[in-house]
Amino acid sequence: VQLVESGGTLVQPGGSLNLSCTASGTFFTVYTMTWYRQSGKQRELVASIGQSFETYYADSVKGRFTISRDNTKKTVYLQMNNLNPEDTAVYYCNHEGDFWGQGTRVTVSP
């Protein structure tokens, strides 16, 4: 399984970004996909989406981030709105707890 994230960049506080993670080598549809982020030593779960499109969000991003998936494209998205400097991190895509992407860096700064 390979996961390729994209969409990270520098954005001003209050701005928006949409991250993408495209998978290959997997029967994508049946697996839970999760976004994590890491700004220090600890990796934090941000949001996940299951086979039936059920979603989970960390309290810190509820109401601002939206996770979605397009099974035809084997891609999971993370729409991030109203970003603040505390959202600065490397964002990683995870496949069913087993595989990780290389990460995409999000920097929120004036």
C-alpha positions as CSV (number, residue, x, y, z in Angstrom):
1,V,0.0,0.0,0.0
2,Q,1.3,3.4,-0.9
3,L,-0.2,6.7,0.3
4,V,0.7,10.1,-1.2
5,E,-0.4,13.2,0.6
6,S,-0.6,16.7,-1.0
7,G,-2.0,20.1,-0.3
8,G,0.1,21.4,2.5
9,T,1.5,24.9,2.3
10,L,1.8,28.2,4.2
11,V,-1.5,29.8,5.0
12,Q,-2.6,32.8,7.0
13,P,-4.6,32.4,10.2
14,G,-8.3,32.2,9.3
15,G,-7.5,30.6,6.0
16,S,-8.5,27.3,4.5
17,L,-6.7,24.3,3.0
18,N,-7.8,21.0,1.4
19,L,-5.4,18.1,1.9
20,S,-5.5,15.0,-0.2
21,C,-4.2,11.5,0.2
22,T,-4.3,9.1,-2.7
23,A,-3.8,5.4,-2.1
24,S,-2.6,2.6,-4.3
25,G,-2.2,-1.1,-3.9
26,T,-5.3,-1.4,-1.7
27,F,-8.9,-2.3,-2.0
28,F,-9.5,1.1,-0.6
29,T,-13.3,1.0,-0.1
30,V,-13.4,-1.2,2.9
31,Y,-10.7,0.4,5.0
32,T,-10.8,3.2,7.6
33,M,-8.7,6.2,6.6
34,T,-7.3,8.6,9.2
35,W,-5.5,11.9,9.2
36,Y,-2.9,12.5,11.9
37,R,-0.7,15.4,12.5
38,Q,2.6,15.9,14.3
39,S,4.1,19.1,15.5
40,G,6.4,17.8,18.2
41,K,7.2,14.3,19.4
42,Q,3.6,13.1,19.6
43,R,1.4,12.2,16.6
44,E,-2.2,13.3,17.2
45,L,-5.3,11.8,15.5
46,V,-7.2,14.5,13.7
47,A,-10.0,12.8,11.9
48,S,-11.0,9.4,10.5
49,I,-13.6,8.1,8.1
50,G,-14.8,4.5,7.9
51,Q,-16.1,2.2,5.3
52,S,-19.7,3.4,5.8
53,F,-18.5,7.1,5.7
54,E,-18.8,7.4,9.5
55,T,-16.5,10.1,10.8
56,Y,-14.7,11.0,13.9
57,Y,-13.0,14.2,14.8
58,A,-10.6,15.4,17.5
59,D,-12.2,18.0,19.7
60,S,-9.6,20.5,18.6
61,V,-10.8,20.4,15.0
62,K,-14.6,19.8,15.4
63,G,-16.6,22.3,13.4
64,R,-13.5,23.5,11.4
65,F,-12.3,20.4,9.6
66,T,-14.2,17.9,7.4
67,I,-12.9,14.5,6.3
68,S,-14.3,12.9,3.2
69,R,-13.5,10.2,0.8
70,D,-13.9,9.4,-2.9
71,N,-13.6,5.6,-3.3
72,T,-13.6,5.9,-7.1
73,K,-10.4,7.9,-6.8
74,K,-9.0,6.0,-3.8
75,T,-8.6,9.4,-2.2
76,V,-9.3,10.8,1.3
77,Y,-9.6,14.5,1.8
78,L,-9.2,16.9,4.8
79,Q,-10.9,20.2,4.3
80,M,-9.5,22.6,6.9
81,N,-11.2,25.9,7.6
82,N,-10.5,28.7,10.0
83,L,-7.0,27.6,10.5
84,N,-5.0,28.9,13.4
85,P,-1.2,28.7,14.3
86,E,-1.9,25.7,16.6
87,D,-2.8,23.7,13.4
88,T,0.7,24.0,12.2
89,A,2.1,20.5,11.8
90,V,3.0,17.8,9.3
91,Y,-0.2,16.0,8.4
92,Y,-0.1,12.3,7.7
93,C,-2.5,9.9,6.1
94,N,-3.0,6.5,7.6
95,H,-4.6,3.3,6.1
96,E,-6.3,1.1,8.6
97,G,-3.6,1.6,11.2
98,D,-1.0,-0.1,9.1
99,F,0.4,2.2,6.4
100,W,1.5,5.8,6.5
101,G,2.1,8.4,3.8
102,Q,5.2,10.7,3.8
103,G,3.3,13.6,5.2
104,T,2.5,17.1,4.0
105,R,3.5,20.2,5.9
106,V,0.9,22.8,6.9
107,T,2.1,26.1,8.3
108,V,-0.3,28.6,9.6
109,S,1.4,32.0,10.1
110,P,0.7,35.7,9.3
